[in-house]
């Protein structure tokens, strides 16, 4: 379907869809069968397309789909199917925090200067679920099983392929990420304090 042979075709009058499909495979090694529900007409122009692109351009707009077994092309009404995807995440929500206190030493006495605390939360399952949902069609649906580490997705085949690629890419990137938190402090000394004794700075 992705060979060097290109399809260019202009249909200026409505042509029965079945006749057009037979015309597309004519002169190729491909055989064609179609479901009884495959019907309708085609009117338009195809320019310099692969066989796969031509089939998808003609069929998808009419809620039809196809599959290829060897050299046999089967055309049928587009139906949703379900696919299970593995998610190698731990079933937990991550929360991290940091608190920094600083103190200055004046004449041997330790005095409090400032305090800074930060926190962050993350849930990889929720983030993955939002990404998958954005790729689904209007009738697509998904279910996230956190305990089993599975995503169950029901949609059309092309959407399922997109979701599979997305889930795989997200997991590969998550495994190689390193998170670095950096804090920048600007220190202003009050009058009468000559310098900061950094040994007195407490981090916890």
Phi and psi in degrees as a GROMACS rama.xvg file:
@    title "Ramachandran Plot"
@    xaxis  label "Phi"
@    yaxis  label "Psi"
@TYPE xy
-110.51  24.1436  UNK-2
-72.8879  -175.03  UNK-3
-74.7795  -20.0165  UNK-4
-63.6459  130.415  UNK-5
-112.148  149.549  UNK-6
-110.287  124.513  UNK-7
-132.647  125.457  UNK-8
-153.797  134.038  UNK-9
-119.563  123.759  UNK-10
-118.751  104.485  UNK-11
-90.3739  -14.3732  UNK-12
-124.682  146.522  UNK-13
-52.7403  126.15  UNK-14
-116.18  134.064  UNK-15
-52.6366  134.855  UNK-16
-59.3887  -37.6037  UNK-17
-63.3932  -39.5402  UNK-18
-65.6772  -38.3025  UNK-19
-64.4567  -41.9794  UNK-20
-62.9901  -40.5584  UNK-21
-63.7809  -36.7105  UNK-22
-66.0894  -37.7708  UNK-23
-63.888  -39.7076  UNK-24
-90.0286  -5.63262  UNK-25
-62.8956  130.814  UNK-26
82.3593  7.06022  UNK-27
-114.488  167.804  UNK-28
-75.182  -0.873313  UNK-29
-82.1591  144.132  UNK-30
-107.879  156.622  UNK-31
-135.09  132.32  UNK-32
-133.814  149.73  UNK-33
-138.834  153.543  UNK-34
-67.5518  153.428  UNK-35
-60.6957  -25.6015  UNK-36
-78.7014  -9.14035  UNK-37
-73.0531  118.039  UNK-38
-153.785  179.791  UNK-39
110.491  -174.919  UNK-40
-130.542  164.322  UNK-41
-126.531  139.372  UNK-42
-144.442  118.653  UNK-43
162.062  -163.774  UNK-44
-137.991  132.745  UNK-45
-114.129  130.49  UNK-46
-128.848  121.157  UNK-47
50.3119  53.0337  UNK-48
-110.063  150.904  UNK-49
-71.9259  167.379  UNK-50
-61.2429  -39.237  UNK-51
-62.6888  -46.1032  UNK-52
-63.1378  -38.5266  UNK-53
-66.3546  -44.6029  UNK-54
-61.96  -44.42  UNK-55
-66.9481  -37.6433  UNK-56
-65.5308  -37.4339  UNK-57
-79.1546  -38.9713  UNK-58
-90.2993  -44.2889  UNK-59
-62.012  -36.7225  UNK-60
-66.98  -15.9406  UNK-61
-109.138  19.5937  UNK-62
57.9775  36.2279  UNK-63
-114.454  157.431  UNK-64
-138.68  175.245  UNK-65
-149.921  160.212  UNK-66
-139.9  163.662  UNK-67
-124.562  120.294  UNK-68
-120.385  106.866  UNK-69
65.5092  -116.234  UNK-70
-110.587  13.2621  UNK-71
-98.8742  121.001  UNK-72
-100.094  122.112  UNK-73
-106.766  130.715  UNK-74
-115.415  134.138  UNK-75
-155.678  163.58  UNK-76
-60.1715  141.54  UNK-77
-68.3174  126.69  UNK-78
-128.198  146.753  UNK-79
-79.3454  148.446  UNK-80
-135.107  169.956  UNK-81
-115.384  138.908  UNK-82
-132.735  139.774  UNK-83
-103.173  130.195  UNK-84
-120.081  133.517  UNK-85
-76.8828  139.204  UNK-86
-126.327  112.267  UNK-87
-90.1361  61.3617  UNK-88
-117.186  149.489  UNK-89
-75.7323  142.791  UNK-90
-80.968  78.3998  UNK-91
-156.043  158.25  UNK-92
-105.609  132.865  UNK-93
-96.6371  134.671  UNK-94
-137.791  126.717  UNK-95
-126.949  149.527  UNK-96
-149.581  159.306  UNK-97
-148.233  137.537  UNK-98
-127.983  130.281  UNK-99
-122.782  129.022  UNK-100
-119.703  140.706  UNK-101
-126.584  148.772  UNK-102
-140.178  152.465  UNK-103
-114.056  147.397  UNK-104
-106.088  120.008  UNK-105
-122.65  117.935  UNK-106
54.1858  40.5548  UNK-107
80.0787  -5.32517  UNK-108
-102.43  138.093  UNK-109
-92.3085  126.598  UNK-110
-126.513  141.183  UNK-111
-71.8417  134.857  UNK-112
-112.552  -55.5283  UNK-113
-154.107  165.399  UNK-114
-143.64  139.136  UNK-115
-139.535  131.471  UNK-116
-130.972  141.356  UNK-117
-133.34  152.744  UNK-118
-149.703  154.18  UNK-119
-149.558  151.108  UNK-120
-127.702  149.813  UNK-121
-154.056  141.767  UNK-122
-135.529  105.975  UNK-123
-65.4575  -33.8761  UNK-124
-63.6999  -43.9239  UNK-125
-63.4946  -42.7929  UNK-126
-65.2805  -40.862  UNK-127
-65.5236  -40.7571  UNK-128
-61.306  -39.6826  UNK-129
-64.9255  -39.8987  UNK-130
-66.143  -41.9257  UNK-131
-64.6495  -44.3009  UNK-132
-59.6859  -34.9455  UNK-133
-68.6273  -19.5905  UNK-134
-93.4303  -8.93747  UNK-135
-80.8581  155.907  UNK-136
-75.3621  176.886  UNK-137
-61.3232  -30.4178  UNK-138
-98.0318  -1.40439  UNK-139
-74.4398  155.705  UNK-140
-147.986  160.095  UNK-141
-144.448  157.163  UNK-142
-138.442  129.612  UNK-143
-102.712  117.529  UNK-144
-100.66  97.2459  UNK-145
-66.2209  -39.6534  UNK-146
-66.461  -41.376  UNK-147
-85.8396  -14.1085  UNK-148
69.1622  44.4904  UNK-149
-131.324  146.054  UNK-150
-116.67  121.518  UNK-151
-101.379  118.876  UNK-152
-121.744  131.105  UNK-153
-120.131  118.295  UNK-154
-170.75  -174.104  UNK-155
-73.8836  159.776  UNK-156
-57.9462  -41.7775  UNK-157
-66.5245  -36.045  UNK-158
-69.5417  -38.323  UNK-159
-62.5001  -37.5338  UNK-160
-64.2166  -42.025  UNK-161
-61.6221  -44.8988  UNK-162
-63.188  -41.7352  UNK-163
-60.379  -44.9921  UNK-164
-63.6757  -40.8682  UNK-165
-64.4652  -48.4981  UNK-166
-61.1527  -42.4664  UNK-167
-63.8747  -42.845  UNK-168
-66.3192  -41.2927  UNK-169
-62.3769  -43.1037  UNK-170
-67.6783  -39.0915  UNK-171
-63.2714  -41.0096  UNK-172
-72.7958  -34.7456  UNK-173
-65.1942  -32.0841  UNK-174
-74.9354  -21.9707  UNK-175
-105.94  4.31189  UNK-176
-81.3107  146.738  UNK-177
-125.614  124.828  UNK-178
-97.6909  128.757  UNK-179
-123.956  123.815  UNK-180
-104.098  129.879  UNK-181
-125.691  132.425  UNK-182
-114.647  134.87  UNK-183
-114.446  126.389  UNK-184
-115.165  140.077  UNK-185
-113.421  120.858  UNK-186
-103.286  126.31  UNK-187
-118.517  120.991  UNK-188
-85.2694  133.365  UNK-189
-71.1569  164.035  UNK-190
-58.6803  136.646  UNK-191
92.4456  -5.26165  UNK-192
-103.617  110.146  UNK-193
-73.2218  -35.1948  UNK-194
-163.808  167.563  UNK-195
-101.021  134.632  UNK-196
-89.2237  98.0062  UNK-197
-65.9495  -19.3299  UNK-198
-66.3949  -19.0846  UNK-199
-90.2396  -4.96507  UNK-200
-71.1353  126.086  UNK-201
-107.141  128.104  UNK-202
-116.627  135.351  UNK-203
